[in-house]
Amino acid sequence: MKTDTYTDAVIEADPVLPIIRITRDFRATPAQLARAHLDPDLYLRWVGPDGISSRVIVWDARDGGEWSYVSERDGQEFRFRGCFHTVSDERIVQTFTYAGMPDDVTLETLRFVDLGDGRTRLEAQSLCDSIESRDAWLRSGMETGVTEGYAKLDRLLAAGDPA
């Protein structure tokens, strides 16, 4: 069976460091992927697993800006927040905190690597506070959220949004 690289994200835990790496290819330009991560209306249309709805509390996508949103499913809320450190079409550096683990702040770096021919590789690295924190993220169901969220992003990109 052939694997479609446009629907499969590779999620890896570093064997020594508290780092999670996610790699995934998209049929999009780096600017389109950056916009999908920075435009709050677009972001809410694809982020997270199927069956979840989200709303923005704060969204200031610029160097030094902050963000916060709430996701809800089956009456349960999940709150997330962070700060944008670097924002460009090639790279986003931000912090990420889940309200259920308020003492764990993750430093995320997203790189959008132009592969040519309208394809871009997303290389994400999340540096967690500890190996235990990293492993808790991996056990949290994040793989489902990443996989289903990126599938929704694929559908948006195929429909021409973001342009």
C-alpha positions in Angstrom: 0.0 0.0 0.0 1.4 3.4 -1.0 1.7 6.0 1.7 0.5 9.5 0.8 3.2 11.8 2.3 0.6 14.6 2.2 -1.5 13.1 4.9 1.1 11.5 7.1 3.1 13.5 9.7 6.2 12.0 11.2 6.2 12.6 15.0 9.5 11.7 16.8 10.7 12.0 20.3 14.4 12.8 20.6 16.0 9.8 22.5 18.1 12.1 24.8 16.5 15.6 24.9 13.0 16.7 25.8 12.2 17.5 22.2 9.4 16.4 19.9 9.9 16.8 16.1 7.1 16.8 13.6 7.8 16.7 9.8 5.1 16.9 7.1 5.0 17.9 3.5 2.2 20.0 2.0 1.1 21.1 -1.4 1.5 24.7 -0.6 4.0 27.5 -0.6 5.9 28.6 2.6 3.8 31.8 2.6 0.6 29.8 2.5 1.6 27.6 5.4 2.8 30.6 7.4 -0.5 32.3 6.8 -2.4 29.2 7.9 -0.5 29.3 11.2 -0.7 33.1 11.7 -4.2 34.1 10.5 -6.5 33.3 13.5 -9.6 32.7 11.3 -7.7 30.2 9.1 -5.9 28.6 12.1 -9.2 27.9 13.9 -10.5 26.1 10.8 -7.9 23.4 10.9 -6.2 23.2 14.3 -6.8 20.1 16.4 -8.7 16.9 16.0 -12.1 16.4 14.3 -15.1 17.3 16.3 -13.5 20.1 18.2 -14.5 23.8 18.0 -12.2 26.6 18.9 -12.3 30.3 19.5 -9.6 33.0 19.8 -9.2 35.0 23.0 -6.1 37.0 22.0 -4.2 36.8 18.7 -1.4 39.3 18.0 0.8 37.5 15.4 3.9 39.6 15.3 7.4 39.5 16.9 6.6 39.9 20.6 2.9 39.3 20.3 0.8 36.9 22.2 -1.9 34.4 21.5 -4.6 32.5 23.4 -7.5 30.2 22.3 -10.0 27.8 23.8 -11.0 24.5 22.2 -14.1 22.7 23.2 -15.4 19.1 22.7 -18.3 17.4 24.5 -18.6 20.3 27.0 -14.9 20.1 28.0 -12.7 23.1 27.4 -9.0 23.1 26.6 -7.1 26.4 26.9 -3.8 27.2 25.2 -1.7 30.3 25.2 1.8 31.5 24.3 3.9 34.3 22.8 5.2 34.8 19.3 8.9 35.5 19.3 9.7 35.4 15.6 7.2 35.6 12.8 8.0 35.3 9.1 7.1 33.3 6.0 10.0 31.0 6.6 9.9 30.5 10.4 7.7 31.0 13.5 9.2 30.7 17.0 6.6 30.8 19.8 5.9 29.5 23.3 3.1 27.1 23.9 1.3 26.3 27.2 -1.7 24.1 27.8 -3.7 25.4 30.8 -4.0 21.8 32.1 -0.2 21.8 32.5 0.4 25.5 33.4 4.0 25.0 34.7 5.1 23.4 31.4 6.1 26.0 28.8 7.2 24.6 25.4 9.4 26.5 22.9 8.2 25.7 19.4 10.1 26.4 16.2 8.2 25.9 12.9 10.2 26.0 9.7 8.6 26.1 6.3 11.1 24.6 3.8 10.4 25.3 0.1 10.7 22.0 -1.8 9.9 23.6 -5.1 7.0 22.8 -7.5 4.4 24.3 -5.0 5.4 21.9 -2.1 6.7 22.9 1.3 8.0 20.8 4.2 6.9 21.8 7.7 9.6 21.0 10.2 8.4 21.6 13.8 10.4 21.2 16.9 9.0 21.5 20.4 11.5 21.8 23.3 9.6 20.8 26.5 10.6 21.5 30.1 11.5 17.9 30.8 11.5 14.4 29.4 8.4 13.7 31.6 6.6 16.7 30.1 7.5 15.6 26.6 6.2 12.1 27.2 3.0 13.5 28.7 2.4 15.5 25.5 3.0 12.3 23.4 0.5 10.4 25.6 -2.1 13.2 25.4 -3.5 12.2 22.0 -1.5 14.9 20.2 -0.8 12.5 17.3 -4.6 12.4 16.6 -4.8 16.2 16.8 -1.8 16.7 14.5 -2.9 14.1 11.9 -6.6 15.2 11.8 -5.7 18.9 11.9 -3.2 18.7 9.0 -5.8 16.7 7.0 -8.2 19.6 7.5 -5.4 22.0 6.4 -4.8 19.9 3.3 -8.5 20.3 2.4 -8.3 24.1 2.9 -5.2 24.3 0.8 -6.8 22.2 -2.0 -9.8 24.6 -2.0 -7.4 27.5 -2.5 -7.4 28.9 1.1 -5.1 30.4 2.1 -4.3 31.9 -1.3 
